[in-house]
Amino acid sequence: MWPEAAAANESSWATSDAWVKGKNLPVRMRDYTACNGCSTYILQQGRYSKAEDLLAIVRKDMAEFAASNKTGPNPFAAAIPKW
């Protein structure tokens, strides 16, 4: 189950990233819910280096968003679990 779930979420994240880059949109438009799912499943597989890479991307994007002083909803809120 983990390999299939990881592959689906990695594909979703890559598609989102390609869409943003192809349309020259700000990185905050990427699907961070897909990124969250991707990191969850790759952690289940023990792929810690890949998870760290994703975390670094999100940290960078969050810092850029915070520095931009953009108004509107936080694009990262959907990627934060609401337990």
mmCIF file of the N, C-alpha and C atoms, coordinates in Angstrom:
data_MODEL
# 
_entry.id   MODEL 
# 
loop_
_atom_site.group_PDB 
_atom_site.id 
_atom_site.type_symbol 
_atom_site.label_atom_id 
_atom_site.label_alt_id 
_atom_site.label_comp_id 
_atom_site.label_asym_id 
_atom_site.label_entity_id 
_atom_site.label_seq_id 
_atom_site.pdbx_PDB_ins_code 
_atom_site.Cartn_x 
_atom_site.Cartn_y 
_atom_site.Cartn_z 
_atom_site.occupancy 
_atom_site.B_iso_or_equiv 
_atom_site.pdbx_formal_charge 
_atom_site.auth_seq_id 
_atom_site.auth_comp_id 
_atom_site.auth_asym_id 
_atom_site.auth_atom_id 
_atom_site.pdbx_PDB_model_num 
ATOM 1   N N  . MET A 1 1  ? 0.813  -1.197 0.000   1.00 0.00 ? 1  MET A N  1 
ATOM 2   C CA . MET A 1 1  ? 0.000  0.000  0.000   1.00 0.00 ? 1  MET A CA 1 
ATOM 3   C C  . MET A 1 1  ? 0.860  1.266  0.000   1.00 0.00 ? 1  MET A C  1 
ATOM 4   N N  . TRP A 1 2  ? 1.918  1.305  0.796   1.00 0.00 ? 2  TRP A N  1 
ATOM 5   C CA . TRP A 1 2  ? 2.718  2.534  0.877   1.00 0.00 ? 2  TRP A CA 1 
ATOM 6   C C  . TRP A 1 2  ? 3.347  2.921  -0.459  1.00 0.00 ? 2  TRP A C  1 
ATOM 7   N N  . PRO A 1 3  ? 3.895  1.977  -1.214  1.00 0.00 ? 3  PRO A N  1 
ATOM 8   C CA . PRO A 1 3  ? 4.491  2.380  -2.498  1.00 0.00 ? 3  PRO A CA 1 
ATOM 9   C C  . PRO A 1 3  ? 3.482  3.032  -3.445  1.00 0.00 ? 3  PRO A C  1 
ATOM 10  N N  . GLU A 1 4  ? 2.267  2.473  -3.505  1.00 0.00 ? 4  GLU A N  1 
ATOM 11  C CA . GLU A 1 4  ? 1.246  3.033  -4.390  1.00 0.00 ? 4  GLU A CA 1 
ATOM 12  C C  . GLU A 1 4  ? 0.785  4.409  -3.914  1.00 0.00 ? 4  GLU A C  1 
ATOM 13  N N  . ALA A 1 5  ? 0.585  4.543  -2.610  1.00 0.00 ? 5  ALA A N  1 
ATOM 14  C CA . ALA A 1 5  ? 0.160  5.841  -2.059  1.00 0.00 ? 5  ALA A CA 1 
ATOM 15  C C  . ALA A 1 5  ? 1.243  6.884  -2.263  1.00 0.00 ? 5  ALA A C  1 
ATOM 16  N N  . ALA A 1 6  ? 2.493  6.501  -2.027  1.00 0.00 ? 6  ALA A N  1 
ATOM 17  C CA . ALA A 1 6  ? 3.598  7.438  -2.222  1.00 0.00 ? 6  ALA A CA 1 
ATOM 18  C C  . ALA A 1 6  ? 3.695  7.853  -3.689  1.00 0.00 ? 6  ALA A C  1 
ATOM 19  N N  . ALA A 1 7  ? 3.587  6.892  -4.593  1.00 0.00 ? 7  ALA A N  1 
ATOM 20  C CA . ALA A 1 7  ? 3.681  7.199  -6.022  1.00 0.00 ? 7  ALA A CA 1 
ATOM 21  C C  . ALA A 1 7  ? 2.567  8.147  -6.465  1.00 0.00 ? 7  ALA A C  1 
ATOM 22  N N  . ALA A 1 8  ? 1.353  7.912  -5.982  1.00 0.00 ? 8  ALA A N  1 
ATOM 23  C CA . ALA A 1 8  ? 0.231  8.780  -6.346  1.00 0.00 ? 8  ALA A CA 1 
ATOM 24  C C  . ALA A 1 8  ? 0.448  10.201 -5.845  1.00 0.00 ? 8  ALA A C  1 
ATOM 25  N N  . ASN A 1 9  ? 0.903  10.344 -4.611  1.00 0.00 ? 9  ASN A N  1 
ATOM 26  C CA . ASN A 1 9  ? 1.116  11.679 -4.052  1.00 0.00 ? 9  ASN A CA 1 
ATOM 27  C C  . ASN A 1 9  ? 2.331  12.363 -4.658  1.00 0.00 ? 9  ASN A C  1 
ATOM 28  N N  . GLU A 1 10 ? 3.370  11.605 -4.958  1.00 0.00 ? 10 GLU A N  1 
ATOM 29  C CA . GLU A 1 10 ? 4.535  12.196 -5.630  1.00 0.00 ? 10 GLU A CA 1 
ATOM 30  C C  . GLU A 1 10 ? 4.141  12.707 -7.010  1.00 0.00 ? 10 GLU A C  1 
ATOM 31  N N  . SER A 1 11 ? 3.311  11.950 -7.709  1.00 0.00 ? 11 SER A N  1 
ATOM 32  C CA . SER A 1 11 ? 2.837  12.381 -9.020  1.00 0.00 ? 11 SER A CA 1 
ATOM 33  C C  . SER A 1 11 ? 1.985  13.644 -8.912  1.00 0.00 ? 11 SER A C  1 
ATOM 34  N N  . SER A 1 12 ? 1.120  13.679 -7.917  1.00 0.00 ? 12 SER A N  1 
ATOM 35  C CA . SER A 1 12 ? 0.265  14.850 -7.707  1.00 0.00 ? 12 SER A CA 1 
ATOM 36  C C  . SER A 1 12 ? 1.100  16.085 -7.392  1.00 0.00 ? 12 SER A C  1 
ATOM 37  N N  . TRP A 1 13 ? 2.092  15.935 -6.528  1.00 0.00 ? 13 TRP A N  1 
ATOM 38  C CA . TRP A 1 13 ? 2.960  17.050 -6.166  1.00 0.00 ? 13 TRP A CA 1 
ATOM 39  C C  . TRP A 1 13 ? 3.761  17.520 -7.387  1.00 0.00 ? 13 TRP A C  1 
ATOM 40  N N  . ALA A 1 14 ? 4.302  16.581 -8.156  1.00 0.00 ? 14 ALA A N  1 
ATOM 41  C CA . ALA A 1 14 ? 5.078  16.938 -9.347  1.00 0.00 ? 14 ALA A CA 1 
ATOM 42  C C  . ALA A 1 14 ? 4.199  17.642 -10.382 1.00 0.00 ? 14 ALA A C  1 
ATOM 43  N N  . THR A 1 15 ? 2.968  17.174 -10.535 1.00 0.00 ? 15 THR A N  1 
ATOM 44  C CA . THR A 1 15 ? 2.031  17.806 -11.471 1.00 0.00 ? 15 THR A CA 1 
ATOM 45  C C  . THR A 1 15 ? 1.721  19.230 -11.040 1.00 0.00 ? 15 THR A C  1 
ATOM 46  N N  . SER A 1 16 ? 1.489  19.413 -9.751  1.00 0.00 ? 16 SER A N  1 
ATOM 47  C CA . SER A 1 16 ? 1.209  20.739 -9.219  1.00 0.00 ? 16 SER A CA 1 
ATOM 48  C C  . SER A 1 16 ? 2.394  21.678 -9.435  1.00 0.00 ? 16 SER A C  1 
ATOM 49  N N  . ASP A 1 17 ? 3.589  21.179 -9.158  1.00 0.00 ? 17 ASP A N  1 
ATOM 50  C CA . ASP A 1 17 ? 4.803  21.983 -9.329  1.00 0.00 ? 17 ASP A CA 1 
ATOM 51  C C  . ASP A 1 17 ? 4.986  22.361 -10.801 1.00 0.00 ? 17 ASP A C  1 
ATOM 52  N N  . ALA A 1 18 ? 4.791  21.398 -11.693 1.00 0.00 ? 18 ALA A N  1 
ATOM 53  C CA . ALA A 1 18 ? 4.936  21.672 -13.126 1.00 0.00 ? 18 ALA A CA 1 
ATOM 54  C C  . ALA A 1 18 ? 3.897  22.680 -13.612 1.00 0.00 ? 18 ALA A C  1 
ATOM 55  N N  . TRP A 1 19 ? 2.673  22.574 -13.100 1.00 0.00 ? 19 TRP A N  1 
ATOM 56  C CA . TRP A 1 19 ? 1.607  23.506 -13.487 1.00 0.00 ? 19 TRP A CA 1 
ATOM 57  C C  . TRP A 1 19 ? 1.972  24.932 -13.070 1.00 0.00 ? 19 TRP A C  1 
ATOM 58  N N  . VAL A 1 20 ? 2.453  25.082 -11.844 1.00 0.00 ? 20 VAL A N  1 
ATOM 59  C CA . VAL A 1 20 ? 2.828  26.413 -11.348 1.00 0.00 ? 20 VAL A CA 1 
ATOM 60  C C  . VAL A 1 20 ? 3.982  26.981 -12.171 1.00 0.00 ? 20 VAL A C  1 
ATOM 61  N N  . LYS A 1 21 ? 4.980  26.161 -12.422 1.00 0.00 ? 21 LYS A N  1 
ATOM 62  C CA . LYS A 1 21 ? 6.131  26.627 -13.203 1.00 0.00 ? 21 LYS A CA 1 
ATOM 63  C C  . LYS A 1 21 ? 5.723  26.929 -14.640 1.00 0.00 ? 21 LYS A C  1 
ATOM 64  N N  . GLY A 1 22 ? 4.900  26.070 -15.225 1.00 0.00 ? 22 GLY A N  1 
ATOM 65  C CA . GLY A 1 22 ? 4.465  26.262 -16.614 1.00 0.00 ? 22 GLY A CA 1 
ATOM 66  C C  . GLY A 1 22 ? 3.631  27.513 -16.817 1.00 0.00 ? 22 GLY A C  1 
ATOM 67  N N  . LYS A 1 23 ? 2.866  27.890 -15.807 1.00 0.00 ? 23 LYS A N  1 
ATOM 68  C CA . LYS A 1 23 ? 2.024  29.088 -15.882 1.00 0.00 ? 23 LYS A CA 1 
ATOM 69  C C  . LYS A 1 23 ? 2.715  30.319 -15.302 1.00 0.00 ? 23 LYS A C  1 
ATOM 70  N N  . ASN A 1 24 ? 3.949  30.123 -14.815 1.00 0.00 ? 24 ASN A N  1 
ATOM 71  C CA . ASN A 1 24 ? 4.725  31.202 -14.194 1.00 0.00 ? 24 ASN A CA 1 
ATOM 72  C C  . ASN A 1 24 ? 3.957  31.829 -13.024 1.00 0.00 ? 24 ASN A C  1 
ATOM 73  N N  . LEU A 1 25 ? 3.385  30.968 -12.192 1.00 0.00 ? 25 LEU A N  1 
ATOM 74  C CA . LEU A 1 25 ? 2.622  31.402 -11.027 1.00 0.00 ? 25 LEU A CA 1 
ATOM 75  C C  . LEU A 1 25 ? 3.519  31.424 -9.798  1.00 0.00 ? 25 LEU A C  1 
ATOM 76  N N  . PRO A 1 26 ? 3.103  32.129 -8.750  1.00 0.00 ? 26 PRO A N  1 
ATOM 77  C CA . PRO A 1 26 ? 3.897  32.102 -7.514  1.00 0.00 ? 26 PRO A CA 1 
ATOM 78  C C  . PRO A 1 26 ? 3.861  30.701 -6.893  1.00 0.00 ? 26 PRO A C  1 
ATOM 79  N N  . VAL A 1 27 ? 4.938  30.333 -6.215  1.00 0.00 ? 27 VAL A N  1 
ATOM 80  C CA . VAL A 1 27 ? 5.023  28.988 -5.638  1.00 0.00 ? 27 VAL A CA 1 
ATOM 81  C C  . VAL A 1 27 ? 3.920  28.710 -4.631  1.00 0.00 ? 27 VAL A C  1 
ATOM 82  N N  . ARG A 1 28 ? 3.341  29.745 -4.054  1.00 0.00 ? 28 ARG A N  1 
ATOM 83  C CA . ARG A 1 28 ? 2.266  29.539 -3.081  1.00 0.00 ? 28 ARG A CA 1 
ATOM 84  C C  . ARG A 1 28 ? 1.027  28.911 -3.710  1.00 0.00 ? 28 ARG A C  1 
ATOM 85  N N  . MET A 1 29 ? 0.994  28.843 -5.035  1.00 0.00 ? 29 MET A N  1 
ATOM 86  C CA . MET A 1 29 ? -0.135 28.247 -5.735  1.00 0.00 ? 29 MET A CA 1 
ATOM 87  C C  . MET A 1 29 ? -0.016 26.726 -5.864  1.00 0.00 ? 29 MET A C  1 
ATOM 88  N N  . ARG A 1 30 ? 1.134  26.174 -5.453  1.00 0.00 ? 30 ARG A N  1 
ATOM 89  C CA . ARG A 1 30 ? 1.297  24.717 -5.517  1.00 0.00 ? 30 ARG A CA 1 
ATOM 90  C C  . ARG A 1 30 ? 0.341  24.036 -4.539  1.00 0.00 ? 30 ARG A C  1 
ATOM 91  N N  . ASP A 1 31 ? 0.091  22.768 -4.780  1.00 0.00 ? 31 ASP A N  1 
ATOM 92  C CA . ASP A 1 31 ? -0.820 21.983 -3.948  1.00 0.00 ? 31 ASP A CA 1 
ATOM 93  C C  . ASP A 1 31 ? -0.060 21.406 -2.755  1.00 0.00 ? 31 ASP A C  1 
ATOM 94  N N  . TYR A 1 32 ? -0.063 22.151 -1.655  1.00 0.00 ? 32 TYR A N  1 
ATOM 95  C CA . TYR A 1 32 ? 0.682  21.722 -0.478  1.00 0.00 ? 32 TYR A CA 1 
ATOM 96  C C  . TYR A 1 32 ? 0.000  20.573 0.257   1.00 0.00 ? 32 TYR A C  1 
ATOM 97  N N  . THR A 1 33 ? -1.259 20.326 -0.015  1.00 0.00 ? 33 THR A N  1 
ATOM 98  C CA . THR A 1 33 ? -1.909 19.141 0.540   1.00 0.00 ? 33 THR A CA 1 
ATOM 99  C C  . THR A 1 33 ? -1.286 17.896 -0.092  1.00 0.00 ? 33 THR A C  1 
ATOM 100 N N  . ALA A 1 34 ? -1.005 17.946 -1.375  1.00 0.00 ? 34 ALA A N  1 
ATOM 101 C CA . ALA A 1 34 ? -0.320 16.832 -2.042  1.00 0.00 ? 34 ALA A CA 1 
ATOM 102 C C  . ALA A 1 34 ? 1.079  16.652 -1.478  1.00 0.00 ? 34 ALA A C  1 
ATOM 103 N N  . CYS A 1 35 ? 1.745  17.746 -1.200  1.00 0.00 ? 35 CYS A N  1 
ATOM 104 C CA . CYS A 1 35 ? 3.086  17.672 -0.616  1.00 0.00 ? 35 CYS A CA 1 
ATOM 105 C C  . CYS A 1 35 ? 3.037  17.021 0.767   1.00 0.00 ? 35 CYS A C  1 
ATOM 106 N N  . ASN A 1 36 ? 2.024  17.384 1.546   1.00 0.00 ? 36 ASN A N  1 
ATOM 107 C CA . ASN A 1 36 ? 1.864  16.800 2.875   1.00 0.00 ? 36 ASN A CA 1 
ATOM 108 C C  . ASN A 1 36 ? 1.628  15.294 2.774   1.00 0.00 ? 36 ASN A C  1 
ATOM 109 N N  . GLY A 1 37 ? 0.749  14.893 1.881   1.00 0.00 ? 37 GLY A N  1 
ATOM 110 C CA . GLY A 1 37 ? 0.499  13.468 1.685   1.00 0.00 ? 37 GLY A CA 1 
ATOM 111 C C  . GLY A 1 37 ? 1.743  12.744 1.207   1.00 0.00 ? 37 GLY A C  1 
ATOM 112 N N  . CYS A 1 38 ? 2.447  13.376 0.302   1.00 0.00 ? 38 CYS A N  1 
ATOM 113 C CA . CYS A 1 38 ? 3.675  12.792 -0.225  1.00 0.00 ? 38 CYS A CA 1 
ATOM 114 C C  . CYS A 1 38 ? 4.683  12.564 0.892   1.00 0.00 ? 38 CYS A C  1 
ATOM 115 N N  . SER A 1 39 ? 4.883  13.553 1.721   1.00 0.00 ? 39 SER A N  1 
ATOM 116 C CA . SER A 1 39 ? 5.856  13.400 2.810   1.00 0.00 ? 39 SER A CA 1 
ATOM 117 C C  . SER A 1 39 ? 5.423  12.332 3.804   1.00 0.00 ? 39 SER A C  1 
ATOM 118 N N  . THR A 1 40 ? 4.140  12.236 4.070   1.00 0.00 ? 40 THR A N  1 
ATOM 119 C CA . THR A 1 40 ? 3.639  11.215 4.993   1.00 0.00 ? 40 THR A CA 1 
ATOM 120 C C  . THR A 1 40 ? 3.961  9.819  4.477   1.00 0.00 ? 40 THR A C  1 
ATOM 121 N N  . TYR A 1 41 ? 3.669  9.570  3.229   1.00 0.00 ? 41 TYR A N  1 
ATOM 122 C CA . TYR A 1 41 ? 3.866  8.231  2.679   1.00 0.00 ? 41 TYR A CA 1 
ATOM 123 C C  . TYR A 1 41 ? 5.335  7.887  2.485   1.00 0.00 ? 41 TYR A C  1 
ATOM 124 N N  . ILE A 1 42 ? 6.146  8.849  2.098   1.00 0.00 ? 42 ILE A N  1 
ATOM 125 C CA . ILE A 1 42 ? 7.563  8.520  1.939   1.00 0.00 ? 42 ILE A CA 1 
ATOM 126 C C  . ILE A 1 42 ? 8.229  8.312  3.291   1.00 0.00 ? 42 ILE A C  1 
ATOM 127 N N  . LEU A 1 43 ? 7.732  8.972  4.331   1.00 0.00 ? 43 LEU A N  1 
ATOM 128 C CA . LEU A 1 43 ? 8.243  8.694  5.672   1.00 0.00 ? 43 LEU A CA 1 
ATOM 129 C C  . LEU A 1 43 ? 7.890  7.268  6.094   1.00 0.00 ? 43 LEU A C  1 
ATOM 130 N N  . GLN A 1 44 ? 6.690  6.821  5.739   1.00 0.00 ? 44 GLN A N  1 
ATOM 131 C CA . GLN A 1 44 ? 6.288  5.451  6.050   1.00 0.00 ? 44 GLN A CA 1 
ATOM 132 C C  . GLN A 1 44 ? 7.206  4.434  5.375   1.00 0.00 ? 44 GLN A C  1 
ATOM 133 N N  . GLN A 1 45 ? 7.791  4.841  4.269   1.00 0.00 ? 45 GLN A N  1 
ATOM 134 C CA . GLN A 1 45 ? 8.703  3.956  3.548   1.00 0.00 ? 45 GLN A CA 1 
ATOM 135 C C  . GLN A 1 45 ? 10.143 4.087  4.056   1.00 0.00 ? 45 GLN A C  1 
ATOM 136 N N  . GLY A 1 46 ? 10.391 5.011  4.978   1.00 0.00 ? 46 GLY A N  1 
ATOM 137 C CA . GLY A 1 46 ? 11.745 5.202  5.488   1.00 0.00 ? 46 GLY A CA 1 
ATOM 138 C C  . GLY A 1 46 ? 12.631 6.036  4.581   1.00 0.00 ? 46 GLY A C  1 
ATOM 139 N N  . ARG A 1 47 ? 12.027 6.784  3.672   1.00 0.00 ? 47 ARG A N  1 
ATOM 140 C CA . ARG A 1 47 ? 12.789 7.633  2.742   1.00 0.00 ? 47 ARG A CA 1 
ATOM 141 C C  . ARG A 1 47 ? 12.978 9.018  3.354   1.00 0.00 ? 47 ARG A C  1 
ATOM 142 N N  . TYR A 1 48 ? 13.793 9.060  4.392   1.00 0.00 ? 48 TYR A N  1 
ATOM 143 C CA . TYR A 1 48 ? 13.940 10.271 5.200   1.00 0.00 ? 48 TYR A CA 1 
ATOM 144 C C  . TYR A 1 48 ? 14.606 11.420 4.443   1.00 0.00 ? 48 TYR A C  1 
ATOM 145 N N  . SER A 1 49 ? 15.546 11.114 3.595   1.00 0.00 ? 49 SER A N  1 
ATOM 146 C CA . SER A 1 49 ? 16.224 12.163 2.836   1.00 0.00 ? 49 SER A CA 1 
ATOM 147 C C  . SER A 1 49 ? 15.246 12.882 1.906   1.00 0.00 ? 49 SER A C  1 
ATOM 148 N N  . LYS A 1 50 ? 14.384 12.115 1.237   1.00 0.00 ? 50 LYS A N  1 
ATOM 149 C CA . LYS A 1 50 ? 13.373 12.717 0.348   1.00 0.00 ? 50 LYS A CA 1 
ATOM 150 C C  . LYS A 1 50 ? 12.392 13.571 1.149   1.00 0.00 ? 50 LYS A C  1 
ATOM 151 N N  . ALA A 1 51 ? 12.015 13.089 2.348   1.00 0.00 ? 51 ALA A N  1 
ATOM 152 C CA . ALA A 1 51 ? 11.116 13.872 3.201   1.00 0.00 ? 51 ALA A CA 1 
ATOM 153 C C  . ALA A 1 51 ? 11.778 15.177 3.628   1.00 0.00 ? 51 ALA A C  1 
ATOM 154 N N  . GLU A 1 52 ? 13.054 15.125 3.946   1.00 0.00 ? 52 GLU A N  1 
ATOM 155 C CA . GLU A 1 52 ? 13.785 16.347 4.304   1.00 0.00 ? 52 GLU A CA 1 
ATOM 156 C C  . GLU A 1 52 ? 13.830 17.319 3.129   1.00 0.00 ? 52 GLU A C  1 
ATOM 157 N N  . ASP A 1 53 ? 13.986 16.796 1.926   1.00 0.00 ? 53 ASP A N  1 
ATOM 158 C CA . ASP A 1 53 ? 13.989 17.650 0.736   1.00 0.00 ? 53 ASP A CA 1 
ATOM 159 C C  . ASP A 1 53 ? 12.654 18.380 0.585   1.00 0.00 ? 53 ASP A C  1 
ATOM 160 N N  . LEU A 1 54 ? 11.552 17.653 0.781   1.00 0.00 ? 54 LEU A N  1 
ATOM 161 C CA . LEU A 1 54 ? 10.226 18.276 0.698   1.00 0.00 ? 54 LEU A CA 1 
ATOM 162 C C  . LEU A 1 54 ? 10.035 19.324 1.786   1.00 0.00 ? 54 LEU A C  1 
ATOM 163 N N  . LEU A 1 55 ? 10.485 19.001 2.991   1.00 0.00 ? 55 LEU A N  1 
ATOM 164 C CA . LEU A 1 55 ? 10.368 19.949 4.096   1.00 0.00 ? 55 LEU A CA 1 
ATOM 165 C C  . LEU A 1 55 ? 11.156 21.227 3.805   1.00 0.00 ? 55 LEU A C  1 
ATOM 166 N N  . ALA A 1 56 ? 12.320 21.087 3.206   1.00 0.00 ? 56 ALA A N  1 
ATOM 167 C CA . ALA A 1 56 ? 13.124 22.259 2.856   1.00 0.00 ? 56 ALA A CA 1 
ATOM 168 C C  . ALA A 1 56 ? 12.398 23.135 1.833   1.00 0.00 ? 56 ALA A C  1 
ATOM 169 N N  . ILE A 1 57 ? 11.727 22.498 0.879   1.00 0.00 ? 57 ILE A N  1 
ATOM 170 C CA . ILE A 1 57 ? 10.959 23.252 -0.123  1.00 0.00 ? 57 ILE A CA 1 
ATOM 171 C C  . ILE A 1 57 ? 9.841  24.044 0.556   1.00 0.00 ? 57 ILE A C  1 
ATOM 172 N N  . VAL A 1 58 ? 9.105  23.380 1.439   1.00 0.00 ? 58 VAL A N  1 
ATOM 173 C CA . VAL A 1 58 ? 7.980  24.049 2.112   1.00 0.00 ? 58 VAL A CA 1 
ATOM 174 C C  . VAL A 1 58 ? 8.485  25.169 3.010   1.00 0.00 ? 58 VAL A C  1 
ATOM 175 N N  . ARG A 1 59 ? 9.565  24.933 3.731   1.00 0.00 ? 59 ARG A N  1 
ATOM 176 C CA . ARG A 1 59 ? 10.125 26.001 4.586   1.00 0.00 ? 59 ARG A CA 1 
ATOM 177 C C  . ARG A 1 59 ? 10.513 27.212 3.755   1.00 0.00 ? 59 ARG A C  1 
ATOM 178 N N  . LYS A 1 60 ? 11.164 26.981 2.622   1.00 0.00 ? 60 LYS A N  1 
ATOM 179 C CA . LYS A 1 60 ? 11.573 28.081 1.744   1.00 0.00 ? 60 LYS A CA 1 
ATOM 180 C C  . LYS A 1 60 ? 10.350 28.837 1.227   1.00 0.00 ? 60 LYS A C  1 
ATOM 181 N N  . ASP A 1 61 ? 9.354  28.088 0.775   1.00 0.00 ? 61 ASP A N  1 
ATOM 182 C CA . ASP A 1 61 ? 8.145  28.716 0.247   1.00 0.00 ? 61 ASP A CA 1 
ATOM 183 C C  . ASP A 1 61 ? 7.407  29.514 1.326   1.00 0.00 ? 61 ASP A C  1 
ATOM 184 N N  . MET A 1 62 ? 7.346  28.966 2.541   1.00 0.00 ? 62 MET A N  1 
ATOM 185 C CA . MET A 1 62 ? 6.682  29.673 3.641   1.00 0.00 ? 62 MET A CA 1 
ATOM 186 C C  . MET A 1 62 ? 7.411  30.966 3.981   1.00 0.00 ? 62 MET A C  1 
ATOM 187 N N  . ALA A 1 63 ? 8.735  30.922 3.974   1.00 0.00 ? 63 ALA A N  1 
ATOM 188 C CA . ALA A 1 63 ? 9.518  32.124 4.258   1.00 0.00 ? 63 ALA A CA 1 
ATOM 189 C C  . ALA A 1 63 ? 9.299  33.184 3.183   1.00 0.00 ? 63 ALA A C  1 
ATOM 190 N N  . GLU A 1 64 ? 9.260  32.760 1.926   1.00 0.00 ? 64 GLU A N  1 
ATOM 191 C CA . GLU A 1 64 ? 9.013  33.705 0.837   1.00 0.00 ? 64 GLU A CA 1 
ATOM 192 C C  . GLU A 1 64 ? 7.619  34.311 0.953   1.00 0.00 ? 64 GLU A C  1 
ATOM 193 N N  . PHE A 1 65 ? 6.632  33.491 1.286   1.00 0.00 ? 65 PHE A N  1 
ATOM 194 C CA . PHE A 1 65 ? 5.270  33.995 1.435   1.00 0.00 ? 65 PHE A CA 1 
ATOM 195 C C  . PHE A 1 65 ? 5.193  35.000 2.583   1.00 0.00 ? 65 PHE A C  1 
ATOM 196 N N  . ALA A 1 66 ? 5.819  34.681 3.710   1.00 0.00 ? 66 ALA A N  1 
ATOM 197 C CA . ALA A 1 66 ? 5.797  35.583 4.866   1.00 0.00 ? 66 ALA A CA 1 
ATOM 198 C C  . ALA A 1 66 ? 6.485  36.903 4.534   1.00 0.00 ? 66 ALA A C  1 
ATOM 199 N N  . ALA A 1 67 ? 7.572  36.845 3.799   1.00 0.00 ? 67 ALA A N  1 
ATOM 200 C CA . ALA A 1 67 ? 8.315  38.057 3.443   1.00 0.00 ? 67 ALA A CA 1 
ATOM 201 C C  . ALA A 1 67 ? 7.579  38.911 2.423   1.00 0.00 ? 67 ALA A C  1 
ATOM 202 N N  . SER A 1 68 ? 6.660  38.307 1.669   1.00 0.00 ? 68 SER A N  1 
ATOM 203 C CA . SER A 1 68 ? 5.960  39.041 0.613   1.00 0.00 ? 68 SER A CA 1 
ATOM 204 C C  . SER A 1 68 ? 4.844  39.930 1.148   1.00 0.00 ? 68 SER A C  1 
ATOM 205 N N  . ASN A 1 69 ? 4.415  39.695 2.385   1.00 0.00 ? 69 ASN A N  1 
ATOM 206 C CA . ASN A 1 69 ? 3.313  40.454 2.995   1.00 0.00 ? 69 ASN A CA 1 
ATOM 207 C C  . ASN A 1 69 ? 2.036  40.415 2.155   1.00 0.00 ? 69 ASN A C  1 
ATOM 208 N N  . LYS A 1 70 ? 1.798  39.295 1.482   1.00 0.00 ? 70 LYS A N  1 
ATOM 209 C CA . LYS A 1 70 ? 0.580  39.136 0.685   1.00 0.00 ? 70 LYS A CA 1 
ATOM 210 C C  . LYS A 1 70 ? -0.634 39.030 1.603   1.00 0.00 ? 70 LYS A C  1 
ATOM 211 N N  . THR A 1 71 ? -1.733 39.578 1.146   1.00 0.00 ? 71 THR A N  1 
ATOM 212 C CA . THR A 1 71 ? -2.977 39.443 1.885   1.00 0.00 ? 71 THR A CA 1 
ATOM 213 C C  . THR A 1 71 ? -3.733 38.226 1.372   1.00 0.00 ? 71 THR A C  1 
ATOM 214 N N  . GLY A 1 72 ? -4.727 37.830 2.091   1.00 0.00 ? 72 GLY A N  1 
ATOM 215 C CA . GLY A 1 72 ? -5.532 36.694 1.666   1.00 0.00 ? 72 GLY A CA 1 
ATOM 216 C C  . GLY A 1 72 ? -5.230 35.464 2.496   1.00 0.00 ? 72 GLY A C  1 
ATOM 217 N N  . PRO A 1 73 ? -5.840 34.354 2.120   1.00 0.00 ? 73 PRO A N  1 
ATOM 218 C CA . PRO A 1 73 ? -5.680 33.131 2.912   1.00 0.00 ? 73 PRO A CA 1 
ATOM 219 C C  . PRO A 1 73 ? -4.253 32.593 2.852   1.00 0.00 ? 73 PRO A C  1 
ATOM 220 N N  . ASN A 1 74 ? -3.879 31.930 3.904   1.00 0.00 ? 74 ASN A N  1 
ATOM 221 C CA . ASN A 1 74 ? -2.568 31.316 3.982   1.00 0.00 ? 74 ASN A CA 1 
ATOM 222 C C  . ASN A 1 74 ? -2.578 30.054 3.112   1.00 0.00 ? 74 ASN A C  1 
ATOM 223 N N  . PRO A 1 75 ? -1.750 30.002 2.068   1.00 0.00 ? 75 PRO A N  1 
ATOM 224 C CA . PRO A 1 75 ? -1.770 28.836 1.189   1.00 0.00 ? 75 PRO A CA 1 
ATOM 225 C C  . PRO A 1 75 ? -1.251 27.570 1.862   1.00 0.00 ? 75 PRO A C  1 
ATOM 226 N N  . PHE A 1 76 ? -0.625 27.715 2.989   1.00 0.00 ? 76 PHE A N  1 
ATOM 227 C CA . PHE A 1 76 ? -0.053 26.570 3.680   1.00 0.00 ? 76 PHE A CA 1 
ATOM 228 C C  . PHE A 1 76 ? -1.001 25.991 4.724   1.00 0.00 ? 76 PHE A C  1 
ATOM 229 N N  . ALA A 1 77 ? -2.087 26.674 4.997   1.00 0.00 ? 77 ALA A N  1 
ATOM 230 C CA . ALA A 1 77 ? -3.027 26.221 6.049   1.00 0.00 ? 77 ALA A CA 1 
ATOM 231 C C  . ALA A 1 77 ? -3.616 24.859 5.726   1.00 0.00 ? 77 ALA A C  1 
ATOM 232 N N  . ALA A 1 78 ? -3.870 24.587 4.458   1.00 0.00 ? 78 ALA A N  1 
ATOM 233 C CA . ALA A 1 78 ? -4.479 23.297 4.085   1.00 0.00 ? 78 ALA A CA 1 
ATOM 234 C C  . ALA A 1 78 ? -3.516 22.143 4.299   1.00 0.00 ? 78 ALA A C  1 
ATOM 235 N N  . ALA A 1 79 ? -2.228 22.415 4.347   1.00 0.00 ? 79 ALA A N  1 
ATOM 236 C CA . ALA A 1 79 ? -1.231 21.355 4.527   1.00 0.00 ? 79 ALA A CA 1 
ATOM 237 C C  . ALA A 1 79 ? -0.954 21.062 5.997   1.00 0.00 ? 79 ALA A C  1 
ATOM 238 N N  . ILE A 1 80 ? -1.573 21.827 6.887   1.00 0.00 ? 80 ILE A N  1 
ATOM 239 C CA . ILE A 1 80 ? -1.353 21.633 8.319   1.00 0.00 ? 80 ILE A CA 1 
ATOM 240 C C  . ILE A 1 80 ? -2.481 20.770 8.867   1.00 0.00 ? 80 ILE A C  1 
ATOM 241 N N  . PRO A 1 81 ? -2.137 19.610 9.442   1.00 0.00 ? 81 PRO A N  1 
ATOM 242 C CA . PRO A 1 81 ? -3.197 18.755 9.988   1.00 0.00 ? 81 PRO A CA 1 
ATOM 243 C C  . PRO A 1 81 ? -4.018 19.474 11.056  1.00 0.00 ? 81 PRO A C  1 
ATOM 244 N N  . LYS A 1 82 ? -5.309 19.212 11.082  1.00 0.00 ? 82 LYS A N  1 
ATOM 245 C CA . LYS A 1 82 ? -6.206 19.827 12.075  1.00 0.00 ? 82 LYS A CA 1 
ATOM 246 C C  . LYS A 1 82 ? -6.733 18.742 13.003  1.00 0.00 ? 82 LYS A C  1 
ATOM 247 N N  . TRP A 1 83 ? -5.841 18.249 13.875  1.00 0.00 ? 83 TRP A N  1 
ATOM 248 C CA . TRP A 1 83 ? -6.219 17.175 14.790  1.00 0.00 ? 83 TRP A CA 1 
ATOM 249 C C  . TRP A 1 83 ? -6.962 17.704 15.957  1.00 0.00 ? 83 TRP A C  1 
# 
